[in-house]
Amino acid sequence: MQAATGAILWIGSALDPLAALDAMARAAGFRDRTRIPSHLRAGGLHVEEVEV
């Protein structure tokens, strides 16, 4: 989730929060979380576990 706007950027399965950020980045076409543009990271990215 992009913390400043509350927009959910990705929902999926990952082993831990960093792996979730990497998976979200890859789904958006980036190599990994370090390549997420600064304007998206500026508001803060928040990883939250969702139980279904």
Order of alpha helices (4+ residues) and beta strands (2+ residues): alpha-alpha
